[in-house]
Amino acid sequence: MYRSTRFILLLAVTALAVFVFSFTPQENATPDRPPTKWALLVGINDYRHNGRFADLDGCVNDVQDMKALLIGKFEFPEKNILVLTDAKATRAAIIAAFRQHLIANAGPGDIVVFHYSGHGSQMDDASGDESDGLDETIVPHDSRDPEGKVFDISDDEINGLLRELSQKKAKITFIFDSCNSGTVARGPGKKRHAPQDERQPPQPAPGERLGQRGVSEGKNDLRPADLDYVLISACVSKQSASEHYAADKAHGALTYFLSKELSESDAGATYRDVMDRVKGNVNVLYSDQLPQFEGADLDHYVFSDSSSIAQTYIPASPLGTGRVQLEAGRAQGLTDSSIFAIYKPGVKNFEDTTKAIAKVLLTKVESFSSEGKIIQGEQIAPFSRAVEIAHRYPDLKLLLYFDGIAASPTLKTIRTKLAEYQHIAILSQPAGYHLLLRERNREIVTEWPDTTVASPPVPIGDSDAVEHVVQQITAWAKWFNLLSLDNSTAGAKISLTIDSAKKRGEFKFLAPEERQFKEGEEFECIIENPTRRELFFSILDLSTDGSVAVIHPEEGASVLLRPGQRDTLSFVTFLPEDRDAVSDVIKVFATSQPYDFHLLTQPPVRGGKRGDQPPAFNDPLYRLLEQATLAISRGSRKSVPRGDWATAERVFRVKR
């Protein structure tokens, strides 16, 4: 929470400090030849021997997201990306692919990415190099076989493979969307952790031990911490890696927000730029998960690439006369009736849509591919590049689960009432929910996924108990859906930076867990318009008490920000008397015309009377905001222009 030095604000603030900073990144040495880019992506939903742990839902989506990103943003040749999923991702196949696809092909200065999404676990340490007697592992499709012949891939083996690859002097990024030594807690989705394999693993043969005794481990327990590489992991040891549900699809929480941040980042973004934002976005929704990044190149360009394009494209190919196929689908967030501009192969600047050779309306969207018809322009060439210019948003919904509803008449009545709301979806299974309702000690309790209470319990003996809970949940639906609204494009982009007034300049180099403010400390909120067009901006506070407030401007429509202009707002942190720490999301909306976002404000979710509904408007963005936050059914199939608005958000923590 904070007070502005221009005007007094009373806000609550979030579980993790996330800041964006401007600094000059280090660039890797340029080799004698242009670097070649290689990737091995492994995603396992279905396990052959899963009697002791559950299959997963989002791992294949993860690797498809990453493949689309590597091709469309970082221009990895598709032939250099090897994908292993489900039954193809056996222990032998993963190790062989690492050796034959990455180690054998990589040369000095090449860019190499290894991504794993699946279960993590532990097993007995066969090499004797672990102080706790356990190796951390990733779990292949065929591990835990009844015959006892197939084991997980241990951190020793990963360590050895990484050392072999490092000898090629390539620039390496490892991404692990799994938890290796975390405990499994009840939560909104499946956890990517399999129980420890209690079988005795075989002793490595002489000369085949891939690990190295005495090497220090990183924060996620996957070694080593002493090589020239970057490791991005879903969480620290003892935490859980969650599956995240968005647009009716499952993903790993780490991969979902990492892909999102990478796709929206400017060319030349650094690991520190991207991961600070990823950590905040994951942790505000999953308090028991704090993604990590470590290694020697944290201030280097992501994937050692300073020339990546500013806006991600999707490969497009002709599909008969007047038809086009896009190499992305529902798993990547595409929706039917959305519109794409098509550019010639090799084009990197998509800001000027008048240079597009065609516009395509999507008519068929499948899991990982889409089809559309050309509505303007000419037939496209193979390897063309598609960029979305208008998106048809699916109905945004708060996902709700009722625990123990069969034994609670009050919960049944609440469920019936809430089923009438268009912006709320009631789940039949406890997976992927945002909020859970239960009856406990003759009170209706609303819980976050980490089991903490979201809003004050309501005694079922109160005459207005049902209406009280319905008001709480509909207000939370507005909060969640407003938080979910997101757009960042080359056409309308806004920069939001949080900095310390006291530690300006050195603040960005503090460890992420140290980047938090104390009560009464001053900090700065810096808004910048990096585009060539005028934008209007408003700053919203989405507090974790469920309130929505416009913190700038104090009243009226959004504020004009000219091209290249920045505005710095100073605030002083503040804590309520009954709290030792508070957390919040600061969200900026930038629009091509002024909007009054005060229409979206609401008080904390305390069960009080809701304010009058604001009037309806015909403007596409206003209607999108109404549909997301005011329980209005979308009805039409119209898309909202991407270039007319943008969002940016940051999360930070204040402690007493």
C-alpha positions as semicolon CSV with decimal commas, in nm:
position;residue;x (nm);y (nm);z (nm)
1;M;0,000;0,000;0,000
2;Y;0,121;0,353;-0,059
3;R;0,042;0,721;-0,045
4;S;0,117;0,948;-0,339
5;T;0,322;1,260;-0,275
6;R;0,084;1,433;-0,517
7;F;-0,229;1,299;-0,359
8;I;-0,302;1,053;-0,079
9;L;-0,366;0,696;-0,184
10;L;-0,458;0,402;0,030
11;L;-0,375;0,075;-0,139
12;A;-0,287;-0,279;-0,053
13;V;0,012;-0,438;-0,233
14;T;0,145;-0,810;-0,347
15;A;0,334;-1,119;-0,247
16;L;0,644;-1,058;-0,451
17;A;0,851;-0,765;-0,570
18;V;0,868;-0,731;-0,946
19;F;1,043;-0,442;-1,108
20;V;1,151;-0,345;-1,459
21;F;1,471;-0,153;-1,491
22;S;1,661;0,023;-1,768
23;F;2,025;-0,072;-1,796
24;T;2,276;-0,172;-2,058
25;P;2,291;-0,551;-2,085
26;Q;2,605;-0,746;-2,154
27;E;2,630;-0,897;-2,498
28;N;2,801;-1,224;-2,566
29;A;3,112;-1,232;-2,780
30;T;3,039;-1,271;-3,148
31;P;3,187;-1,593;-3,290
32;D;3,366;-1,607;-3,624
33;R;3,047;-1,735;-3,784
34;P;2,685;-1,637;-3,724
35;P;2,543;-1,843;-3,434
36;T;2,317;-2,135;-3,513
37;K;2,015;-2,188;-3,288
38;W;1,922;-2,530;-3,150
39;A;1,644;-2,642;-2,916
40;L;1,527;-2,963;-2,751
41;L;1,177;-2,938;-2,602
42;V;1,035;-3,218;-2,384
43;G;0,676;-3,222;-2,257
44;I;0,508;-3,520;-2,088
45;N;0,140;-3,533;-1,998
46;D;0,085;-3,909;-2,021
47;Y;0,307;-4,143;-1,821
48;R;0,329;-4,512;-1,899
49;H;0,357;-4,624;-1,538
50;N;0,150;-4,372;-1,346
51;G;-0,005;-4,583;-1,074
52;R;0,168;-4,376;-0,806
53;F;0,117;-4,028;-0,951
54;A;-0,125;-3,850;-1,179
55;D;-0,084;-3,766;-1,545
56;L;-0,058;-3,396;-1,627
57;D;-0,254;-3,168;-1,861
58;G;-0,041;-2,875;-1,976
59;C;0,305;-3,006;-2,064
60;V;0,247;-3,065;-2,435
61;N;0,090;-2,720;-2,459
62;D;0,404;-2,583;-2,293
63;V;0,645;-2,715;-2,553
64;Q;0,419;-2,609;-2,838
65;D;0,407;-2,258;-2,688
66;M;0,784;-2,254;-2,659
67;K;0,832;-2,385;-3,012
68;A;0,605;-2,114;-3,155
69;L;0,792;-1,851;-2,954
70;L;1,138;-1,969;-3,058
71;I;1,037;-1,964;-3,425
72;G;0,820;-1,653;-3,424
73;K;1,022;-1,425;-3,195
74;F;1,377;-1,556;-3,189
75;E;1,386;-1,703;-3,541
76;F;1,505;-2,052;-3,455
77;P;1,492;-2,263;-3,774
78;E;1,209;-2,512;-3,732
79;K;1,436;-2,795;-3,848
80;N;1,667;-2,719;-3,554
81;I;1,391;-2,765;-3,295
82;L;1,337;-3,122;-3,177
83;V;1,017;-3,189;-2,980
84;L;0,964;-3,501;-2,768
85;T;0,621;-3,547;-2,612
86;D;0,451;-3,825;-2,415
87;A;0,545;-4,171;-2,547
88;K;0,836;-4,030;-2,750
89;A;0,992;-3,880;-2,438
90;T;1,144;-4,195;-2,291
91;R;1,455;-4,192;-2,080
92;A;1,670;-4,327;-2,362
93;A;1,518;-4,090;-2,617
94;I;1,572;-3,778;-2,403
95;I;1,939;-3,859;-2,334
96;A;2,001;-3,959;-2,696
97;A;1,837;-3,643;-2,827
98;F;2,046;-3,431;-2,591
99;R;2,364;-3,592;-2,719
100;Q;2,276;-3,621;-3,088
101;H;2,071;-3,306;-3,141
102;L;2,235;-3,059;-2,902
103;I;2,588;-3,172;-2,811
104;A;2,674;-3,314;-3,154
105;N;2,544;-3,011;-3,345
106;A;2,630;-2,712;-3,126
107;G;2,939;-2,509;-3,202
108;P;3,117;-2,214;-3,039
109;G;2,879;-1,923;-2,986
110;D;2,570;-2,121;-3,089
111;I;2,245;-2,063;-2,898
112;V;2,103;-2,373;-2,728
113;V;1,774;-2,413;-2,539
114;F;1,660;-2,718;-2,341
115;H;1,305;-2,705;-2,204
116;Y;1,144;-2,972;-1,987
117;S;0,780;-2,973;-1,873
118;G;0,668;-3,269;-1,668
119;H;0,699;-3,431;-1,330
120;G;1,004;-3,379;-1,113
121;S;1,101;-3,607;-0,828
122;Q;1,382;-3,756;-0,620
123;M;1,558;-4,090;-0,589
124;D;1,839;-4,240;-0,383
125;D;2,178;-4,089;-0,456
126;A;2,384;-4,361;-0,624
127;S;2,700;-4,151;-0,660
128;G;2,724;-4,031;-0,300
129;D;2,750;-3,660;-0,381
130;E;2,427;-3,540;-0,216
131;S;2,428;-3,428;0,148
132;D;2,068;-3,547;0,196
133;G;2,127;-3,877;0,018
134;L;1,882;-3,792;-0,261
135;D;1,924;-3,698;-0,624
136;E;1,677;-3,456;-0,781
137;T;1,528;-3,590;-1,104
138;I;1,308;-3,533;-1,404
139;V;1,064;-3,815;-1,480
140;P;1,064;-3,962;-1,834
141;H;0,754;-4,119;-1,987
142;D;0,870;-4,478;-1,918
143;S;1,021;-4,437;-1,571
144;R;0,902;-4,637;-1,270
145;D;0,850;-4,950;-1,481
146;P;0,738;-5,265;-1,293
147;E;1,051;-5,452;-1,401
148;G;1,269;-5,196;-1,226
149;K;1,486;-5,130;-1,530
150;V;1,397;-4,768;-1,613
151;F;1,474;-4,485;-1,373
152;D;1,437;-4,109;-1,371
153;I;1,708;-3,886;-1,516
154;S;1,906;-3,762;-1,218
155;D;2,064;-3,424;-1,157
156;D;2,402;-3,599;-1,188
157;E;2,317;-3,701;-1,541
158;I;2,182;-3,356;-1,627
159;N;2,500;-3,210;-1,479
160;G;2,715;-3,435;-1,698
161;L;2,522;-3,359;-2,016
162;L;2,542;-2,989;-1,944
163;R;2,918;-3,011;-1,891
164;E;2,962;-3,189;-2,223
165;L;2,752;-2,924;-2,395
166;S;2,944;-2,644;-2,221
167;Q;3,267;-2,775;-2,372
168;K;3,127;-2,676;-2,711
169;K;3,126;-2,315;-2,581
170;A;2,763;-2,264;-2,675
171;K;2,531;-2,016;-2,503
172;I;2,293;-2,236;-2,306
173;T;1,950;-2,185;-2,148
174;F;1,784;-2,460;-1,943
175;I;1,414;-2,430;-1,852
176;F;1,256;-2,673;-1,604
177;D;0,880;-2,643;-1,547
178;S;0,866;-2,905;-1,273
179;C;0,926;-2,933;-0,899
180;N;1,199;-3,168;-0,792
181;S;1,197;-3,171;-0,414
182;G;0,882;-2,980;-0,332
183;T;0,591;-3,110;-0,132
184;V;0,255;-3,160;-0,297
185;A;-0,019;-2,943;-0,142
186;R;-0,384;-2,909;-0,229
187;G;-0,424;-2,639;-0,489
188;P;-0,609;-2,522;-0,800
189;G;-0,449;-2,760;-1,044
190;K;-0,217;-3,052;-1,078
191;K;0,130;-3,029;-0,926
192;R;0,431;-3,134;-1,128
193;H;0,589;-3,351;-0,862
194;A;0,600;-3,730;-0,848
195;P;0,668;-3,913;-0,520
196;Q;1,024;-4,021;-0,453
197;D;1,134;-4,335;-0,636
198;E;1,230;-4,560;-0,346
199;R;1,395;-4,825;-0,563
200;Q;1,771;-4,853;-0,542
201;P;1,914;-4,709;-0,865
202;P;2,202;-4,894;-1,030
203;Q;2,557;-4,779;-0,962
204;P;2,703;-4,592;-1,258
205;A;2,968;-4,788;-1,442
206;P;3,328;-4,659;-1,427
207;G;3,365;-4,368;-1,664
208;E;2,988;-4,331;-1,701
209;R;2,925;-4,120;-1,393
210;L;2,801;-3,796;-1,540
211;G;2,792;-3,592;-1,224
212;Q;3,079;-3,430;-1,037
213;R;3,124;-3,460;-0,664
214;G;3,126;-3,138;-0,467
215;V;2,965;-2,911;-0,726
216;S;2,738;-2,651;-0,567
217;E;2,369;-2,674;-0,646
218;G;2,135;-2,404;-0,767
219;K;1,824;-2,287;-0,587
220;N;1,601;-2,549;-0,746
221;D;1,841;-2,836;-0,659
222;L;1,922;-2,916;-1,022
223;R;2,296;-2,881;-1,048
224;P;2,536;-2,725;-1,121
225;A;2,571;-2,359;-1,032
226;D;2,925;-2,306;-1,164
227;L;2,890;-2,317;-1,545
228;D;2,833;-2,050;-1,809
229;Y;2,462;-2,101;-1,862
230;V;2,123;-1,976;-1,746
231;L;1,877;-2,202;-1,565
232;I;1,512;-2,101;-1,530
233;S;1,311;-2,317;-1,292
234;A;0,949;-2,323;-1,184
235;C;1,019;-2,285;-0,812
236;V;1,271;-2,316;-0,534
237;S;1,322;-2,650;-0,366
238;K;1,040;-2,749;-0,129
239;Q;0,785;-2,550;-0,334
240;S;0,530;-2,675;-0,586
241;A;0,512;-2,616;-0,961
242;S;0,149;-2,561;-1,055
243;E;-0,047;-2,606;-1,373
244;H;-0,221;-2,284;-1,479
245;Y;-0,551;-2,271;-1,668
246;A;-0,611;-1,991;-1,919
247;A;-0,865;-1,976;-2,203
248;D;-0,983;-2,328;-2,109
249;K;-0,633;-2,471;-2,162
250;A;-0,379;-2,602;-1,914
251;H;-0,019;-2,482;-1,911
252;G;0,265;-2,480;-1,664
253;A;0,240;-2,157;-1,466
254;L;0,608;-2,084;-1,533
255;T;0,591;-2,157;-1,906
256;Y;0,265;-1,967;-1,953
257;F;0,392;-1,643;-1,800
258;L;0,744;-1,686;-1,938
259;S;0,610;-1,728;-2,292
260;K;0,382;-1,430;-2,241
261;E;0,661;-1,203;-2,119
262;L;0,903;-1,316;-2,389
263;S;0,649;-1,265;-2,666
264;E;0,576;-0,911;-2,542
265;S;0,934;-0,808;-2,461
266;D;1,130;-0,562;-2,667
267;A;1,417;-0,675;-2,885
268;G;1,727;-0,717;-2,672
269;A;1,546;-0,793;-2,345
270;T;1,759;-0,948;-2,072
271;Y;1,688;-1,245;-1,851
272;R;1,659;-1,014;-1,551
273;D;1,406;-0,793;-1,734
274;V;1,184;-1,086;-1,819
275;M;1,213;-1,304;-1,509
276;D;1,142;-1,028;-1,258
277;R;0,800;-0,988;-1,421
278;V;0,744;-1,364;-1,455
279;K;0,811;-1,418;-1,085
280;G;0,556;-1,157;-0,986
281;N;0,283;-1,279;-1,220
282;V;0,321;-1,641;-1,106
283;N;0,348;-1,563;-0,737
284;V;0,043;-1,336;-0,719
285;L;-0,172;-1,633;-0,829
286;Y;0,029;-1,918;-0,674
287;S;0,173;-1,803;-0,343
288;D;0,356;-2,135;-0,290
289;Q;0,551;-2,099;-0,616
290;L;0,836;-1,856;-0,676
291;P;1,014;-1,913;-1,012
292;Q;1,393;-1,886;-1,011
293;F;1,662;-1,790;-1,256
294;E;2,033;-1,830;-1,199
295;G;2,361;-1,866;-1,381
296;A;2,637;-1,654;-1,526
297;D;2,439;-1,461;-1,786
298;L;2,150;-1,302;-1,599
299;D;2,214;-0,959;-1,749
300;H;2,273;-1,096;-2,098
301;Y;2,017;-1,090;-2,374
302;V;1,756;-1,365;-2,359
303;F;1,890;-1,663;-2,555
304;S;2,198;-1,444;-2,623
305;D;1,995;-1,268;-2,891
306;S;1,998;-0,887;-2,918
307;S;1,823;-0,877;-3,256
308;S;1,496;-1,057;-3,185
309;I;1,195;-0,889;-3,337
310;A;0,979;-0,671;-3,117
311;Q;0,652;-0,846;-3,198
312;T;0,604;-1,220;-3,223
313;Y;0,477;-1,359;-3,551
314;I;0,320;-1,691;-3,644
315;P;0,442;-1,881;-3,951
316;A;0,174;-1,881;-4,224
317;S;0,140;-2,087;-4,541
318;P;-0,104;-2,089;-4,836
319;L;-0,380;-2,349;-4,810
320;G;-0,549;-2,341;-5,148
321;T;-0,700;-2,039;-5,315
322;G;-0,793;-1,768;-5,068
323;R;-0,708;-1,985;-4,766
324;V;-0,423;-1,968;-4,514
325;Q;-0,287;-2,199;-4,244
326;L;-0,124;-2,063;-3,926
327;E;0,117;-2,272;-3,717
328;A;-0,056;-2,197;-3,384
329;G;-0,395;-2,270;-3,233
330;R;-0,607;-2,275;-2,918
331;A;-0,312;-2,374;-2,699
332;Q;-0,142;-2,048;-2,798
333;G;-0,454;-1,840;-2,734
334;L;-0,586;-1,804;-3,090
335;T;-0,962;-1,768;-3,133
336;D;-1,192;-1,791;-3,431
337;S;-1,308;-1,461;-3,586
338;S;-0,978;-1,294;-3,490
339;I;-0,797;-1,108;-3,769
340;F;-0,430;-1,137;-3,873
341;A;-0,214;-0,923;-4,098
342;I;0,017;-1,127;-4,325
343;Y;0,364;-1,001;-4,413
344;K;0,617;-1,131;-4,664
345;P;0,881;-1,383;-4,548
346;G;1,171;-1,218;-4,369
347;V;0,987;-0,901;-4,263
348;K;1,069;-0,798;-3,903
349;N;0,879;-0,471;-3,857
350;F;0,503;-0,526;-3,822
351;E;0,409;-0,185;-3,686
352;D;0,277;-0,050;-4,019
353;T;-0,019;-0,268;-4,116
354;T;-0,044;-0,091;-4,454
355;K;0,263;-0,291;-4,557
356;A;0,084;-0,622;-4,498
357;I;0,017;-0,819;-4,816
358;A;-0,309;-0,966;-4,684
359;K;-0,554;-0,979;-4,394
360;V;-0,695;-1,311;-4,277
361;L;-1,006;-1,391;-4,071
362;L;-0,969;-1,712;-3,869
363;T;-1,247;-1,960;-3,938
364;K;-1,114;-2,280;-3,780
365;V;-0,893;-2,301;-3,472
366;E;-0,758;-2,638;-3,358
367;S;-0,519;-2,725;-3,076
368;F;-0,194;-2,627;-3,247
369;S;-0,295;-2,492;-3,588
370;S;-0,555;-2,262;-3,741
371;E;-0,712;-2,190;-4,077
372;G;-0,851;-1,868;-4,216
373;K;-0,977;-1,696;-4,527
374;I;-0,817;-1,397;-4,696
375;I;-1,050;-1,100;-4,655
376;Q;-0,816;-0,844;-4,804
377;G;-0,505;-0,854;-5,023
378;E;-0,331;-1,119;-5,228
379;Q;-0,241;-1,486;-5,206
380;I;0,047;-1,535;-4,963
381;A;0,379;-1,714;-5,014
382;P;0,511;-2,005;-4,806
383;F;0,691;-1,901;-4,484
384;S;0,496;-1,577;-4,456
385;R;0,457;-1,409;-4,118
386;A;0,121;-1,351;-3,948
387;V;0,061;-1,093;-3,672
388;E;-0,270;-1,055;-3,491
389;I;-0,431;-0,713;-3,533
390;A;-0,777;-0,782;-3,386
391;H;-0,860;-1,041;-3,120
392;R;-1,196;-1,194;-3,038
393;Y;-1,177;-1,246;-2,665
394;P;-1,350;-1,550;-2,524
395;D;-1,578;-1,489;-2,227
396;L;-1,350;-1,425;-1,931
397;K;-1,471;-1,624;-1,632
398;L;-1,388;-1,667;-1,267
399;L;-1,340;-2,041;-1,207
400;L;-1,519;-2,154;-0,892
401;Y;-1,530;-2,488;-0,709
402;F;-1,772;-2,591;-0,431
403;D;-1,620;-2,831;-0,177
404;G;-1,867;-3,050;0,011
405;I;-2,172;-2,908;-0,163
406;A;-2,373;-3,229;-0,123
407;A;-2,392;-3,179;0,255
408;S;-2,464;-2,805;0,252
409;P;-2,807;-2,667;0,147
410;T;-2,663;-2,314;0,171
411;L;-2,386;-2,394;-0,076
412;K;-2,643;-2,546;-0,311
413;T;-2,849;-2,226;-0,305
414;I;-2,538;-2,012;-0,363
415;R;-2,437;-2,232;-0,654
416;T;-2,781;-2,192;-0,815
417;K;-2,758;-1,813;-0,784
418;L;-2,404;-1,791;-0,922
419;A;-2,484;-2,018;-1,218
420;E;-2,684;-1,728;-1,363
421;Y;-2,374;-1,509;-1,405
422;Q;-2,199;-1,510;-1,742
423;H;-1,857;-1,419;-1,600
424;I;-1,845;-1,709;-1,353
425;A;-1,783;-2,077;-1,435
426;I;-1,853;-2,351;-1,179
427;L;-1,618;-2,647;-1,198
428;S;-1,711;-3,007;-1,129
429;Q;-1,358;-3,107;-1,022
430;P;-1,108;-2,931;-0,791
431;A;-0,860;-2,850;-1,069
432;G;-0,782;-2,508;-1,207
433;Y;-1,011;-2,307;-0,980
434;H;-0,953;-1,946;-0,876
435;L;-1,165;-1,965;-0,560
436;L;-1,308;-2,247;-0,350
437;L;-1,623;-2,228;-0,137
438;R;-1,681;-2,458;0,159
439;E;-1,900;-2,469;0,471
440;R;-1,697;-2,482;0,791
441;N;-1,817;-2,429;1,148
442;R;-2,153;-2,308;1,013
443;E;-1,987;-2,039;0,804
444;I;-1,938;-2,008;0,429
445;V;-1,566;-1,970;0,369
446;T;-1,408;-1,849;0,044
447;E;-1,050;-1,969;-0,004
448;W;-0,762;-1,895;-0,235
449;P;-0,595;-2,195;-0,401
450;D;-0,330;-2,196;-0,124
451;T;-0,616;-2,244;0,132
452;T;-0,588;-1,893;0,282
453;V;-0,918;-1,711;0,331
454;A;-1,003;-1,468;0,050
455;S;-1,288;-1,274;0,211
456;P;-1,454;-1,267;0,554
457;P;-1,650;-1,587;0,634
458;V;-2,028;-1,545;0,630
459;P;-2,238;-1,714;0,904
460;I;-2,506;-1,928;0,743
461;G;-2,750;-1,813;1,011
462;D;-2,750;-1,457;0,873
463;S;-3,070;-1,368;0,693
464;D;-2,873;-1,234;0,394
465;A;-2,602;-1,503;0,395
466;V;-2,665;-1,623;0,039
467;E;-2,683;-1,273;-0,107
468;H;-2,376;-1,172;0,092
469;V;-2,166;-1,456;-0,053
470;V;-2,300;-1,397;-0,405
471;Q;-2,191;-1,033;-0,380
472;Q;-1,846;-1,140;-0,263
473;I;-1,799;-1,385;-0,549
474;T;-1,930;-1,157;-0,824
475;A;-1,692;-0,887;-0,700
476;W;-1,402;-1,132;-0,708
477;A;-1,504;-1,230;-1,062
478;K;-1,472;-0,867;-1,167
479;W;-1,129;-0,848;-1,001
480;F;-0,994;-1,167;-1,161
481;N;-1,128;-1,090;-1,507
482;L;-0,990;-0,738;-1,501
483;L;-0,655;-0,882;-1,394
484;S;-0,673;-1,126;-1,688
485;L;-0,730;-0,858;-1,953
486;D;-0,400;-0,822;-2,134
487;N;-0,266;-0,674;-2,455
488;S;0,081;-0,570;-2,558
489;T;0,154;-0,500;-2,924
490;A;0,389;-0,294;-3,136
491;G;0,099;-0,065;-3,226
492;A;0,011;0,040;-2,872
493;K;0,263;-0,034;-2,601
494;I;0,323;0,123;-2,263
495;S;0,624;0,095;-2,033
496;L;0,574;0,067;-1,656
497;T;0,877;0,077;-1,426
498;I;0,891;0,058;-1,047
499;D;1,205;0,198;-0,885
500;S;1,326;0,293;-0,539
501;A;1,373;0,663;-0,474
502;K;1,642;0,580;-0,217
503;K;1,830;0,306;-0,403
504;R;1,787;0,430;-0,757
505;G;2,054;0,282;-0,985
506;E;2,159;0,001;-0,753
507;F;1,810;-0,121;-0,672
508;K;1,787;-0,345;-0,979
509;F;2,094;-0,542;-0,875
510;L;1,949;-0,654;-0,543
511;A;1,837;-1,015;-0,516
512;P;1,465;-1,045;-0,607
513;E;1,369;-1,139;-0,251
514;E;1,536;-0,817;-0,131
515;R;1,344;-0,597;-0,376
516;Q;1,065;-0,511;-0,140
517;F;0,968;-0,186;0,026
518;K;0,939;-0,107;0,392
519;E;0,646;0,083;0,534
520;G;0,694;0,456;0,477
521;E;0,955;0,412;0,202
522;E;0,925;0,624;-0,111
523;F;0,927;0,471;-0,455
524;E;0,861;0,585;-0,810
525;C;0,615;0,466;-1,072
526;I;0,747;0,561;-1,418
527;I;0,516;0,551;-1,721
528;E;0,667;0,590;-2,068
529;N;0,517;0,593;-2,419
530;P;0,772;0,423;-2,648
531;T;0,551;0,438;-2,957
532;R;0,513;0,696;-3,233
533;R;0,155;0,778;-3,145
534;E;-0,029;0,959;-2,869
535;L;-0,160;0,736;-2,592
536;F;-0,381;0,801;-2,292
537;F;-0,306;0,615;-1,971
538;S;-0,469;0,533;-1,638
539;I;-0,318;0,342;-1,346
540;L;-0,537;0,092;-1,163
541;D;-0,474;-0,079;-0,832
542;L;-0,607;-0,435;-0,811
543;S;-0,569;-0,500;-0,442
544;T;-0,561;-0,846;-0,297
545;D;-0,858;-0,747;-0,080
546;G;-1,065;-0,750;-0,401
547;S;-1,088;-0,374;-0,443
548;V;-1,032;-0,195;-0,774
549;A;-0,922;0,168;-0,762
550;V;-0,796;0,419;-1,017
551;I;-0,488;0,574;-0,858
552;H;-0,406;0,807;-1,148
553;P;-0,570;1,031;-1,249
554;E;-0,769;1,104;-0,934
555;E;-1,081;1,172;-1,137
556;G;-1,195;1,196;-1,496
557;A;-1,056;1,042;-1,813
558;S;-0,709;0,901;-1,872
559;V;-0,402;1,123;-1,913
560;L;-0,236;1,208;-2,246
561;L;0,120;1,081;-2,297
562;R;0,287;1,198;-2,616
563;P;0,532;0,982;-2,819
564;G;0,854;0,935;-2,625
565;Q;0,717;1,115;-2,318
566;R;0,745;0,978;-1,965
567;D;0,563;1,065;-1,644
568;T;0,706;0,989;-1,301
569;L;0,472;0,953;-1,005
570;S;0,610;0,934;-0,651
571;F;0,445;0,729;-0,376
572;V;0,510;0,640;-0,013
573;T;0,435;0,290;0,106
574;F;0,166;0,237;0,366
575;L;0,042;-0,059;0,573
576;P;-0,288;-0,106;0,753
577;E;-0,251;-0,138;1,129
578;D;-0,359;-0,503;1,130
579;R;-0,117;-0,620;0,859
580;D;0,257;-0,692;0,864
581;A;0,275;-0,719;0,485
582;V;0,047;-0,637;0,195
583;S;0,054;-0,709;-0,176
584;D;-0,109;-0,578;-0,490
585;V;-0,107;-0,555;-0,869
586;I;-0,049;-0,216;-1,031
587;K;-0,198;-0,219;-1,381
588;V;-0,169;0,045;-1,652
589;F;-0,419;0,074;-1,937
590;A;-0,297;0,272;-2,240
591;T;-0,554;0,360;-2,507
592;S;-0,568;0,549;-2,835
593;Q;-0,849;0,768;-2,701
594;P;-0,935;0,883;-2,348
595;Y;-1,138;0,648;-2,125
596;D;-1,272;0,697;-1,775
597;F;-1,170;0,383;-1,589
598;H;-1,333;0,506;-1,268
599;L;-1,640;0,323;-1,393
600;L;-1,464;-0,004;-1,300
601;T;-1,387;0,081;-0,936
602;Q;-1,524;-0,127;-0,653
603;P;-1,471;-0,141;-0,274
604;P;-1,296;-0,428;-0,095
605;V;-1,482;-0,758;-0,105
606;R;-1,647;-0,724;0,234
607;G;-1,998;-0,812;0,129
608;G;-2,136;-0,459;0,116
609;K;-2,382;-0,330;-0,142
610;R;-2,244;-0,309;-0,493
611;G;-2,247;0,028;-0,666
612;D;-2,473;0,120;-0,956
613;Q;-2,373;-0,034;-1,286
614;P;-2,213;0,215;-1,528
615;P;-2,391;0,292;-1,853
616;A;-2,328;0,082;-2,163
617;F;-2,117;0,205;-2,455
618;N;-2,081;0,093;-2,815
619;D;-1,702;0,136;-2,822
620;P;-1,532;-0,210;-2,864
621;L;-1,291;-0,167;-2,572
622;Y;-1,561;-0,040;-2,336
623;R;-1,779;-0,334;-2,429
624;L;-1,488;-0,572;-2,363
625;L;-1,441;-0,418;-2,019
626;E;-1,814;-0,446;-1,948
627;Q;-1,827;-0,808;-2,056
628;A;-1,523;-0,900;-1,849
629;T;-1,628;-0,723;-1,530
630;L;-2,003;-0,661;-1,525
631;A;-2,145;-1,005;-1,608
632;I;-2,266;-0,898;-1,953
633;S;-2,278;-1,180;-2,206
634;R;-2,055;-1,117;-2,503
635;G;-2,313;-1,223;-2,759
636;S;-2,147;-1,090;-3,074
637;R;-1,849;-1,245;-3,252
638;K;-1,673;-0,913;-3,309
639;S;-1,302;-0,874;-3,245
640;V;-1,131;-0,589;-3,060
641;P;-0,848;-0,407;-3,245
642;R;-0,511;-0,490;-3,087
643;G;-0,352;-0,158;-3,175
644;D;-0,608;0,056;-2,992
645;W;-0,509;-0,037;-2,637
646;A;-0,234;-0,195;-2,430
647;T;-0,169;-0,303;-2,073
648;A;0,131;-0,333;-1,840
649;E;0,136;-0,454;-1,483
650;R;0,380;-0,495;-1,195
651;V;0,356;-0,665;-0,859
652;F;0,540;-0,567;-0,541
653;R;0,544;-0,625;-0,167
654;V;0,549;-0,390;0,131
655;K;0,659;-0,514;0,475
656;R;0,648;-0,349;0,814
